[in-house]
Amino acid sequence: MPIDPNAALEITAFEWVPSFAQGQVRDLRPRWACEEYGLPYKVRLISALERPGWYFQDQPWGQVPFVRDGEVGVFESGATLLHIAEKAGALPPVGSQERAKVLSWLLAAFNSVEPFVMEFVNCTVFSRKEDWAQLRKPSLVEALGGRLSRLETALADDEWLAGEFSIADIAMTTILRALPDPALLAERVSLAAYVERATARPAFTRALEAQLEPFAEHDPNNQQADKQQA
C-alpha cells in the first residue's frame, strides 16, 4: 500500500528518562527532521523503565526511536532520518554527488564519530571511577580529539556538511551535543560554531521542547510525591 504523504508519522519515544539523558534521547533526531521539513507527527510514549513486551516486535532491543508511517515501520535513528528525508523530498537526486555527500556524512556521523563520543561518555560519566576507565581515558581523548579535528578540517568554512542543511547535520549535531566535556568543542572554534548554528534553528528548538515536555509529568519522583499527598 502506498505511503500517504499527508498522514502524520508516529514517533515512539520514552515518557521519562533521568535528567542526564533528557534532551539527548535519539527520538530527538526524527522529531527534528519532521520539524525541519514540515511533516506532521504524533508521539507514542512508552516506559524506559518497564518497556512493554509488544514493543520488542517493533524494535528488537526496545530502544527508541521507532517511526510508523502508515504500514511502514522504521527503527534505528539513521534509518528514520533517511525515511523522513525521502518522504519530504529533501534528498538530492539518486546518482548525484550531492546525494552521495549527504549519505556519506550521515554514515560518517554514526560510524566515524559517534562510537568515540559514546565511549568517551562511558569513560568519563558512567564508569569514571573504574580503573579501566582511568587507564583508557588518555588514549581515548587523543583518538576522539583526532576525529573532531579531522571533522573540523573537513567542514572548513562551510556552513553545513553537505551544502544545504541536511539530515547529516541533524545526525552530527545531536552526536556532538552529547559530549560531556565542552572544552573538546570550545578549542575547535569552527566546530563549536557549527553546533551553535544548528541548535539555533527554530526546528531544533521545537523538537527539543517537544521531547522534554512529558518528562516532568511522568517523573517517577513526582508521581510518588503525588501518591503520598493523596
N, C-alpha and C positions, 0 to 999 in steps of 0.2 A: 504493500500500500504506500503511495507517495506521501512524503512528509508535507504537512500543511505549513506553508511558510508563515502563516499568521497565528498559528497556535502557540500558546505560551509554553516555553520549556519548563521542566520541573527539575530543580536542583536539590539534591539531598544534602543536608548539612547537619551538623551537631547542634542540639539545642543549648548545650553549655559545654565549655571547656575551662580548665584552670586559667588563672589570669595570665600566666606566662605564654599561653598559646593563643590568647584572644587577639584577633587581628592577623594571625598567622596561618590559620587553618586553610587548607588548599581549596575549599569551595570558593574562596575569595577570587580565584582565577576565572572560573566561568561566570561568576557574578559580574566581575569587571568587564569581561568581554561582552556580555549582554548589555551592560550599561553603555559601553563604547559604541556598539552597533545598533542600539535602539531596539533590541529584541525583547519582547515581554517574557518575563519568567516568574514562576512562583517557587516556593521553597517547601520541601518536605523535611521536617525536623525529626531526628532520631536521637536517642541517648548515646553518648560516647562511653558512658559507664556500664550500661547494660544494653549492648547492641542487639536488636531483635533478630531472632534466628532467621526469619524470612529475608532479611536484608542481605545475607551472605549469598543468596541466589542472584542478587544484582551485582554485588561487589565481593569477590571471593574472600577478601581479607577484612571486610567490614569497615573499610576506610571511606572517607569522603574526599572528593565529590562523586556522585553518580548523577548523570543527566539523562532524563527521559524526554524524548522528543517524539510524541505520538507512540508508535510501536517500536521505535528505535531507542535502545538503551546504551549509554556510553559510560565507561569508567576509566580511571586514570586522568588526572587533570590535563595532561598534554593532549590526550585524545579528545577531551571535551572542548579544549580551545580550538583544535582543528575543526571539530564538528560545527561549532558555533560560527567560526570564521567562514566556513564553506556555506553554511545556511544563510549568512548575511551577505554573501558575495564579496567578502572582504579579502580574499586571497587573490594574488595575481594569477594570470592565465597559466594553465598547465604547460610545462615545457619552457617557460620563460626563466631568465636569470633572476628576475625579481622574486618569483615564487621560490626558486632554489635558495635564495638568500634568506628568505623568511623561514623556510623549513630548516635550513642549516643552523640558524641561530636559535630556533626553537629547541632543536635537539641538543645543541651545544649547552643551552641553559640547564637542561635536565641531566646531561651526561658528563659534561666537562666542568661544570661549576657547582651544581647542587650537591653532589656527593662530598665534595671538600667542605662546603659550608655546613652540611649536616654533621659531618664528623667533627668539625670544629665546635659546633653546638654541643654535641655529645661530650667532648673532652672538657669543655670549659663551663658547662652548665650542669648537665645531668650526672656526669661521672668525674667532676673536677677534683674530688677528694681521693679518687682511686690512684694507686701508684702507677698503673699503666697509663692513665691519662696524663699524669705529670711527665712521664717519660716520652710520651708521644707528642705532646704539645709543641716543643720547639721545631721539630721537623715538619709538623703539620702547618704551623704558622708560616714557615718558609714555603711549603708547597702551595698553600692557599694564597699567600701573597703573590707568588709567581703567576697563578691563574688569574688573579684580579688585575695584575699589572699587564698581562697579555690582553686581557679584555679591554682595559683602558686604552692600550695602544691600538687595538683594532677599531674601537669606537672613534678614536682621534677627535676631530672637531665636529663629527656628525651629531645631529640631534638624536637620531634613533638608530637602532642596529641595522635595519634593512631598508633604509629610505624613509617611507612613511611609517608612522606609528603602527605597530602590528602586534599580533599575539606573541611574537618573540619577545617584545618589550614587556608584555604582561608577565610572561614566564620569568624573564631575567630579573625584573624589578621585585617581584614577590620573593624570589630566592635571595637577592641581596638584602632585602629588608630583614631577613631572618638572622643576619649577622649580629651576635650579641656584643661585639666589640666595635664601637663606632669609629675607632681610630683606623681600622682597616680600610674604611671608605674615606674618612676625612683626609688621610695622607695621599689619596688619589683623587685630586680635585675634580677632574673631568668626570670620573665615575660617580662621585658624590653628587655632582650637579645633574648627572643623568637620572639618578634615582629621585632627586628632588623634583625634576621636571615631570617625571612620570607620576609621582604621587600627588602632584599639584593638579592633575587633571580632574575635572569635576566627576567624571565617570568612576574614577578610583574612590573618591570621597563618598559617593553614593553607595558603592559596593561595600566599602568598609563599614559604613554606618549600618547598612542592612545586615551585615554579618554580626555586628556587635549587639544589635537591638534585642534579640531574645535572651542573651546571656544572663542579664540581671533577673529576668522573670523566672528562669529555670535554674538559678543558682541554688544548689542543694543547701547551702548555709542559710539562705534567705527563706527557703521553704521550711527548714527545720525550725527557724525562729517563728514563722507564722503558725506552725503547729503548736508550739509552746504557748504562744499568746492566746490561741484559741482554747 
